[in-house]
């Protein structure tokens, strides 16, 4: 598997120090599967979810692997009526990535990024590097530097 993807090119171009971690991808394995294969806490594995608001405007939501997004809380934080996950084919059209390999870096078009605030308290995070079975580890401060995300509190209790 090639570890060069639009995401890794984006990180390199922006001077981000990162390490690529390849693992055997499992359909429906999710962040639990990847965290077990890499021997890291699932809380440190950050999932990239594609949502859209009531006007169909897309946005990315970065969330801890062991937490769910509260769509209601996210909509309230963003000052919109509703947000909901995109259908897989719509998500792929917006990002250029297959579901299961969606990275917030190097997306096909620039998308608004929302990041769960507590992600920034971690020393290191593992986030998709643009392919199924491919994560990269980076410092959360670097994610904030290159993506300028809106920090939100939308983890479901």
PyMOL commands that set and color helices and strands:
alter all, ss='L'
color gray80, all
select helices_A, chain A and resi 6-13+30-38+42-44+71-78+88-95+117-121+140-147
alter helices_A, ss='H'
color red, helices_A
select strands_A, chain A and resi 19-22+45-53+58-64+83-85+112-116+125-131+134-138+150-152
alter strands_A, ss='S'
color yellow, strands_A
deselect
rebuild
show_as cartoon
